[in-house]
Amino acid sequence: MSTTPITEGATAPFTERLLAAVIDLVIVAGLMMLPRVGWLIALLYFLSKDSLPFLQGQSLGKHLLHLKVIILPGQDDLVRYPEKSIIRGLVFLIPILNLIDLWFFFSRGRRLADIWTQTTVIRYSPEDKDRA
């Protein structure tokens, strides 16, 4: 990745993050419609979506919108750290934590899950990787 440190201004805008989340939730809803094991496949996708190696550590929604979750300060993606993706997903799924997570996002500009996992969401394109 790039050797330039990520600053707060380099984080992805709220609207792009929201649209990526909606795309991922539509995928999860579609997977849940599969008979018998759809809920399990949907849960596995939801919890591991930010560490998918075949999408370079991006969920499908983030991949389509050129966003990526990276670890601070090293700027690595989550492919080698699936536990961070799982923590980010669990915070969203647990009812009380997701409300606290939203409060953190709107009041402090970062999700509680981002703080716990020391991650942030940035704009990313394959060209960024080539420049490193």
Contacts in CASP RR format, 6 or more apart in sequence:
PFRMAT RR
TARGET T0000
AUTHOR 0000-0000-0000
METHOD contacts of the structure
MODEL  1
MSTTPITEGATAPFTERLLAAVIDLVIVAGLMMLPRVGWLIALLYFLSKD
SLPFLQGQSLGKHLLHLKVIILPGQDDLVRYPEKSIIRGLVFLIPILNLI
DLWFFFSRGRRLADIWTQTTVIRYSPEDKDRA
1 70 0 8 1.000
1 74 0 8 1.000
1 75 0 8 1.000
1 76 0 8 1.000
1 77 0 8 1.000
1 128 0 8 1.000
1 129 0 8 1.000
1 132 0 8 1.000
2 75 0 8 1.000
2 128 0 8 1.000
2 131 0 8 1.000
2 132 0 8 1.000
3 132 0 8 1.000
5 73 0 8 1.000
5 75 0 8 1.000
6 70 0 8 1.000
6 72 0 8 1.000
6 75 0 8 1.000
6 120 0 8 1.000
6 122 0 8 1.000
10 122 0 8 1.000
10 123 0 8 1.000
11 110 0 8 1.000
11 120 0 8 1.000
11 121 0 8 1.000
11 122 0 8 1.000
12 67 0 8 1.000
12 121 0 8 1.000
12 122 0 8 1.000
12 123 0 8 1.000
16 65 0 8 1.000
16 67 0 8 1.000
16 123 0 8 1.000
17 67 0 8 1.000
17 121 0 8 1.000
19 61 0 8 1.000
19 65 0 8 1.000
20 59 0 8 1.000
20 61 0 8 1.000
20 62 0 8 1.000
20 64 0 8 1.000
20 65 0 8 1.000
20 67 0 8 1.000
21 61 0 8 1.000
23 60 0 8 1.000
23 61 0 8 1.000
23 64 0 8 1.000
23 65 0 8 1.000
24 46 0 8 1.000
24 49 0 8 1.000
24 59 0 8 1.000
24 60 0 8 1.000
24 61 0 8 1.000
24 62 0 8 1.000
27 45 0 8 1.000
27 60 0 8 1.000
27 61 0 8 1.000
28 42 0 8 1.000
28 45 0 8 1.000
28 46 0 8 1.000
29 42 0 8 1.000
30 42 0 8 1.000
31 38 0 8 1.000
31 41 0 8 1.000
31 42 0 8 1.000
31 45 0 8 1.000
32 38 0 8 1.000
32 39 0 8 1.000
32 42 0 8 1.000
34 41 0 8 1.000
46 89 0 8 1.000
46 92 0 8 1.000
46 93 0 8 1.000
47 85 0 8 1.000
47 86 0 8 1.000
47 89 0 8 1.000
47 90 0 8 1.000
48 82 0 8 1.000
48 85 0 8 1.000
48 86 0 8 1.000
49 59 0 8 1.000
49 60 0 8 1.000
49 85 0 8 1.000
50 57 0 8 1.000
50 58 0 8 1.000
50 59 0 8 1.000
50 62 0 8 1.000
50 69 0 8 1.000
50 78 0 8 1.000
50 84 0 8 1.000
50 85 0 8 1.000
50 88 0 8 1.000
51 57 0 8 1.000
51 77 0 8 1.000
51 78 0 8 1.000
51 79 0 8 1.000
51 81 0 8 1.000
51 82 0 8 1.000
51 84 0 8 1.000
51 85 0 8 1.000
52 58 0 8 1.000
52 59 0 8 1.000
52 79 0 8 1.000
53 79 0 8 1.000
55 63 0 8 1.000
56 63 0 8 1.000
56 68 0 8 1.000
56 77 0 8 1.000
56 79 0 8 1.000
56 126 0 8 1.000
56 129 0 8 1.000
57 68 0 8 1.000
57 69 0 8 1.000
57 77 0 8 1.000
57 78 0 8 1.000
57 79 0 8 1.000
58 67 0 8 1.000
58 68 0 8 1.000
58 69 0 8 1.000
58 77 0 8 1.000
58 124 0 8 1.000
61 67 0 8 1.000
62 68 0 8 1.000
62 69 0 8 1.000
62 121 0 8 1.000
66 123 0 8 1.000
66 124 0 8 1.000
66 125 0 8 1.000
67 121 0 8 1.000
67 122 0 8 1.000
67 123 0 8 1.000
67 124 0 8 1.000
68 77 0 8 1.000
68 121 0 8 1.000
68 122 0 8 1.000
68 123 0 8 1.000
68 124 0 8 1.000
69 77 0 8 1.000
69 78 0 8 1.000
69 84 0 8 1.000
69 85 0 8 1.000
69 88 0 8 1.000
69 119 0 8 1.000
69 120 0 8 1.000
69 121 0 8 1.000
70 76 0 8 1.000
70 77 0 8 1.000
70 78 0 8 1.000
70 119 0 8 1.000
70 120 0 8 1.000
70 121 0 8 1.000
70 122 0 8 1.000
70 124 0 8 1.000
71 77 0 8 1.000
71 78 0 8 1.000
71 81 0 8 1.000
71 84 0 8 1.000
71 117 0 8 1.000
71 118 0 8 1.000
71 119 0 8 1.000
72 118 0 8 1.000
72 119 0 8 1.000
72 120 0 8 1.000
78 84 0 8 1.000
78 85 0 8 1.000
78 119 0 8 1.000
84 117 0 8 1.000
84 118 0 8 1.000
84 119 0 8 1.000
87 113 0 8 1.000
87 116 0 8 1.000
87 117 0 8 1.000
88 111 0 8 1.000
88 113 0 8 1.000
88 114 0 8 1.000
88 117 0 8 1.000
88 119 0 8 1.000
89 113 0 8 1.000
90 97 0 8 1.000
91 97 0 8 1.000
91 98 0 8 1.000
91 101 0 8 1.000
91 111 0 8 1.000
91 112 0 8 1.000
91 113 0 8 1.000
91 116 0 8 1.000
92 98 0 8 1.000
92 101 0 8 1.000
92 113 0 8 1.000
97 112 0 8 1.000
100 112 0 8 1.000
101 111 0 8 1.000
101 112 0 8 1.000
101 113 0 8 1.000
104 110 0 8 1.000
104 111 0 8 1.000
104 112 0 8 1.000
104 115 0 8 1.000
105 111 0 8 1.000
105 112 0 8 1.000
110 120 0 8 1.000
113 119 0 8 1.000
114 120 0 8 1.000
114 121 0 8 1.000
END
